[in-house]
Every structure is written in C-alpha cells, then in structure tokens.
Amino acid sequence: MSGNGKVMTPDAIVGRLESGMTLGIGGWGSRRKPMALVRALLRSDVTDLTVVAYGGPDVGLLAAAGRIRKLVTAFVTLDSIPLEPHFRAARERGAFELVELDEAMFMQGLTAAAQRLPFLPVRAGLGSDVLRVNPGLRTVASPYEDGEELVAVPALRLDAALVHLNRADHLGNGQYLGPDPYFDDLFCEAADTAYVTCERIVDTAELTAHAAPQTLLVSRHAVTGVAETPKGAHFTSCAPDYGRDESFQKEYATAARTPDTWQAFHTRFLTGASEEDYQLAVQAWHKEQR
C-alpha cells in the first residue's frame, strides 16, 4: 500500500475487519452505499457485527446472512420500496438487537464521535417513543438559566467505517458529485479506521479541476484505505454516475419473499469469488430482461 498511497482492493479492506467490530456504513437508504464492500464482507467469515447506518440493502444483505448482532439506525429502506424486506424479516424473528434513533439524534451521535465527545445534547426525541423504546438513553439539564431538559445522545464510536464516493485520489481524499453528501464524512471521522470506495481514482489535481472545492467531502487524514470499484454502489444509486437500478432492486426485493427464491438469487449473484463475478451476473440478467 505504501508504494501507491492508500490504494487497496475491496477484499484487502475486508481482510482488515474482524468479527465483533462496530461497523459504520455510509450512504442513505438505497443511495450511494458501499455495496462492493458489503459483498466482499459476505464472501468473508466476519460476523457478530454492530452495524451503524442510515440503512438500506447493506443492512438487508448482512441481516439475511446472519452477520448482525446489533443494529443502530434511523431507518432501513430501499427508498422506492419503503421497507427493506430482509430487515423486516430479521426483526420479525428477533434476529438482532435494535437501537432505533431519530435521524437528527443519529447524526448528533456521529458528530459526538467525530469530535471525541461522550455525547451531545439535542431536542430531537423528546415527547416521542424514542426514549421509551431505548431505555438506555438519558436526559440532561442545561447548566444555564433556562434549565432546559435535553436528550443526551451518546457518541456512535466506530471501529471501522465504509463509504462510497464518486471520485477519490490515491491518498484517500474523497469527492461526491451528486446532490447530497449524506453523512459520509462524519462516518469516517467517527471511526478508528475508515475505508473509501469510489467509481474512479484520479489525480489529486483532477478532484477540483471540474468541481467546486466543497465537493471534497472526505479528507485523507480520516481515511485508512481507498479502492476503485466501478459500479461499486450497485444496485443503489451513485448520482450523477448512475441512478438506482430499479428493475434489479425489484428483483432483489421479490426474491426475499421466500427461502427458495432468495436461495436462487443468492446462488446466482452472491456466490462468486469476486466483485467482477457479481457485475457480470447482473449484466447477464439485464440482457435476459430485454
């Protein structure tokens, strides 16, 4: 890795992960998820994970494979399909512990971790069932004259973070080109180690040659390794490089309905030895749909 900056392969990145870790996964729902790394995780024996994510099919696939011990999330959705089917099935059978937070609480938990604070106070969650279903949450009183009661959101510290961006350089500076940064920078800064996949690795100068400097979302100081994974967010979107593969996402969700249909889907798309095998299988499936 030293001869080429921080460039690694997806399998080498997963080789640094261990069972029992707290793993943060960037993106949002079915948008810009580091799916190539999730698929590499499925090819490994890493398990017993605490997963922290604004969840989508990353959570669904890991849940279907029985890799999750505890999930910390604000939602798990496929966006155009409101509820991720594997997540729903796993919750119905009590397959893992769930900590469900308000979206703003989740963000503040990442922010606290990024700033190495034990917690941050927020108003979000007050007057809702969030405190009832998460009895471990605490409130604090403002030390000032107002004395306002606030929720003390604990830091969401991560052993490792996985995110996917449009571009990156060999040092780990990562760039988003779509409409939303989501919170990938917070995931990386909240983690002891962070790994970025991207559609293309480019020279550092190219990152700002055709896009505004503020698109440089992730800084190299927070990144441990970077991998080039074209279509690495598939089947989620990675705008503007490509949109969500809606037909394939529907196939995925339909396959989740029964053990037999899921086994057939898994065998065809997820049992290959590499990411290339997955991409080729998807290409072949699309040709059959024409």
C-alpha positions in Angstrom: 0.0 0.0 0.0 2.9 2.4 0.7 4.1 2.4 -2.9 0.7 3.6 -4.2 -0.6 5.7 -1.4 -3.6 4.1 0.4 -4.9 2.1 -2.6 -6.3 -1.3 -1.7 -8.6 -3.9 -3.1 -12.1 -4.5 -1.6 -11.1 -7.9 -0.3 -7.9 -6.4 1.3 -10.1 -3.9 3.1 -12.4 -6.6 4.4 -9.4 -8.5 5.4 -8.7 -5.8 8.0 -12.1 -6.2 9.5 -12.8 -8.5 12.4 -15.8 -10.2 13.9 -17.4 -8.3 16.8 -16.5 -4.9 15.4 -18.7 -1.8 15.4 -19.0 -1.0 11.7 -20.4 2.2 10.2 -21.7 2.1 6.7 -22.3 5.4 4.8 -24.8 6.4 2.2 -28.5 6.8 2.8 -31.2 4.2 2.2 -30.7 2.9 -1.3 -28.3 5.7 -2.3 -24.5 5.6 -2.6 -24.0 2.6 -0.5 -20.5 0.9 -0.5 -22.1 -2.3 -1.8 -18.9 -3.7 -3.3 -17.5 -3.8 0.3 -20.7 -5.3 1.6 -20.5 -8.1 -1.0 -16.8 -8.6 0.0 -18.0 -8.9 3.6 -20.4 -11.6 2.5 -17.5 -13.5 1.0 -15.6 -13.4 4.3 -16.3 -15.0 7.6 -16.6 -11.7 9.5 -19.7 -11.8 11.7 -21.2 -10.7 15.1 -21.2 -7.1 13.9 -22.7 -4.0 15.4 -23.8 -2.1 12.3 -24.4 1.7 12.4 -26.1 3.0 9.3 -28.9 5.0 7.7 -29.8 1.6 6.4 -30.6 0.2 3.0 -29.7 -3.1 1.2 -26.3 -3.0 3.1 -28.2 -3.8 6.3 -30.6 -6.2 4.4 -27.8 -8.3 2.9 -25.9 -8.5 6.2 -29.1 -9.4 8.1 -30.0 -12.1 5.6 -26.6 -13.6 6.1 -26.9 -13.5 9.9 -23.9 -11.2 10.3 -25.5 -8.6 12.5 -25.6 -8.8 16.3 -26.8 -5.3 16.9 -28.2 -2.6 14.6 -28.1 1.1 15.3 -30.2 3.0 12.7 -32.7 5.7 12.0 -34.5 3.6 9.3 -33.8 0.8 6.8 -35.4 1.4 3.4 -34.9 0.9 -0.3 -36.4 4.3 -1.0 -38.7 3.4 -3.8 -39.6 0.3 -1.8 -40.4 1.7 1.7 -39.2 -1.1 4.0 -36.1 -3.3 3.3 -37.5 -6.8 3.2 -34.6 -8.7 4.8 -34.5 -6.2 7.6 -38.2 -6.6 8.2 -37.9 -10.4 8.3 -34.9 -10.3 10.6 -36.8 -8.0 13.0 -39.9 -10.2 13.0 -37.8 -13.2 14.1 -35.8 -11.2 16.6 -32.5 -11.9 14.9 -30.6 -9.0 16.4 -30.8 -6.2 18.9 -32.1 -2.9 17.5 -31.4 0.7 18.6 -33.7 2.9 16.5 -33.0 6.7 16.8 -34.5 9.8 15.3 -32.5 10.9 12.2 -31.2 14.0 13.9 -30.2 12.0 17.0 -28.3 9.6 14.8 -26.4 12.5 13.2 -25.6 14.0 16.5 -24.3 10.7 17.7 -21.9 10.6 14.8 -20.9 14.2 15.4 -20.2 13.5 19.0 -18.0 10.6 18.0 -16.2 12.6 15.3 -15.4 15.3 17.9 -14.4 12.6 20.5 -17.2 13.8 22.9 -19.1 11.3 25.1 -22.5 12.7 24.0 -24.2 15.8 22.5 -27.5 17.3 23.8 -30.4 17.5 21.4 -34.1 18.3 21.5 -34.9 15.6 19.0 -36.6 12.6 20.6 -38.3 14.5 23.4 -42.0 13.8 23.6 -41.7 10.7 21.4 -41.4 6.9 21.9 -37.7 7.0 21.2 -36.9 7.3 24.9 -39.4 4.6 25.8 -38.1 2.0 23.4 -34.4 3.0 24.2 -34.4 3.0 28.0 -30.7 3.4 28.0 -30.9 6.9 26.7 -30.5 9.7 29.3 -31.6 13.3 29.5 -29.5 16.2 30.8 -30.5 19.7 32.1 -28.9 22.8 30.6 -26.4 24.3 33.1 -27.6 27.8 32.2 -30.6 29.8 33.4 -33.0 28.1 31.0 -32.5 24.7 32.7 -34.0 23.0 29.6 -34.1 19.2 29.6 -32.4 17.7 26.5 -31.6 14.3 25.3 -28.0 13.3 25.8 -27.3 11.3 22.6 -24.3 9.0 23.2 -21.4 9.1 20.7 -21.6 6.5 18.0 -17.9 5.5 18.0 -17.0 3.1 15.2 -14.2 0.6 14.9 -14.3 1.0 11.1 -16.4 2.9 8.5 -17.1 2.0 4.9 -18.3 4.7 2.4 -18.6 5.0 -1.3 -17.9 8.3 -3.2 -17.8 9.3 -6.9 -14.1 10.1 -7.0 -11.0 9.8 -4.8 -7.3 10.2 -5.1 -4.7 7.6 -4.0 -4.2 9.4 -0.7 -7.9 8.9 0.3 -9.3 12.4 -0.4 -12.9 11.6 -1.4 -15.3 13.6 -3.6 -19.1 13.5 -4.0 -20.6 14.8 -7.2 -24.3 14.1 -6.6 -27.0 16.3 -4.9 -26.3 15.2 -1.3 -23.2 14.5 0.8 -25.2 12.4 3.2 -23.0 12.0 6.3 -20.1 10.0 4.9 -17.5 12.5 6.3 -19.0 12.0 9.8 -18.8 8.2 9.5 -15.1 8.4 8.6 -14.3 10.9 11.3 -16.2 8.9 13.9 -14.2 5.7 13.2 -10.8 4.4 14.2 -10.3 3.3 10.6 -12.1 4.3 7.5 -12.2 2.9 4.0 -13.4 4.7 0.9 -14.5 3.0 -2.3 -15.1 5.2 -5.4 -16.1 5.0 -9.1 -12.7 6.2 -10.2 -9.4 7.0 -8.6 -8.0 10.2 -10.2 -5.0 12.5 -9.7 -5.4 14.9 -6.8 -5.5 17.9 -9.1 -8.4 16.5 -11.1 -10.6 16.4 -8.0 -11.1 20.2 -8.1 -10.4 20.8 -11.8 -14.1 20.4 -12.8 -15.9 20.6 -9.4 -16.1 23.0 -6.5 -13.7 22.5 -3.6 -16.6 21.9 -1.2 -17.3 18.6 -3.1 -14.2 17.2 -1.4 -16.2 15.6 1.4 -13.7 13.2 2.9 -10.2 14.3 3.9 -7.3 11.9 3.7 -6.5 12.4 7.4 -9.6 10.4 8.2 -9.0 7.6 5.6 -7.1 4.4 6.1 -7.6 2.9 2.6 -9.2 3.6 -0.7 -10.4 1.2 -3.5 -11.6 1.8 -7.1 -14.8 0.0 -7.6 -16.7 0.9 -10.8 -20.4 0.4 -10.2 -19.4 -0.3 -6.6 -22.7 1.1 -5.3 -24.9 -1.1 -7.4 -27.8 -1.6 -7.1 -28.1 1.7 -5.2 -27.7 5.0 -6.9 -24.4 6.9 -7.3 -25.5 10.1 -9.0 -24.5 11.5 -11.4 -22.5 8.5 -12.5 -25.7 6.3 -12.5 -29.1 6.0 -10.9 -30.6 3.3 -8.9 -31.1 0.0 -10.8 -34.8 -0.1 -10.1 -35.5 -3.3 -12.0 -32.7 -5.2 -10.3 -33.7 -3.8 -6.9 -37.3 -5.1 -7.5 -35.8 -8.5 -8.4 -33.9 -8.4 -5.1 -36.9 -7.5 -3.1 -39.1 -10.1 -4.8 -36.5 -12.8 -4.2 -36.6 -12.0 -0.5 -40.2 -13.3 -0.2 -39.4 -17.0 0.2 -36.3 -19.0 1.2 -36.3 -20.8 -2.2 -36.4 -17.6 -4.3 -33.8 -16.0 -2.1 -31.5 -19.0 -2.4 -31.8 -18.8 -6.2 -30.9 -15.1 -6.1 -28.1 -15.7 -3.7 -26.6 -18.5 -5.8 -26.8 -16.5 -9.0 -25.5 -13.2 -7.8 -23.7 -13.5 -4.4 -21.7 -16.8 -4.5 -19.0 -15.6 -6.9 -15.4 -15.3 -5.9 -15.1 -11.6 -6.7 -16.9 -8.3 -7.4 -16.4 -8.9 -11.1 -18.4 -12.1 -10.9 -21.3 -10.1 -9.4 -21.1 -7.4 -12.1 -21.0 -10.0 -14.9 -24.0 -11.8 -13.4 -26.0 -8.6 -13.2 -25.1 -7.8 -16.9 -26.3 -11.2 -18.0 -29.6 -10.8 -16.0 -30.3 -7.5 -17.7 -29.7 -9.0 -21.1 -32.3 -11.6 -20.3 -34.8 -8.9 -19.5 -34.7 -7.3 -22.9 
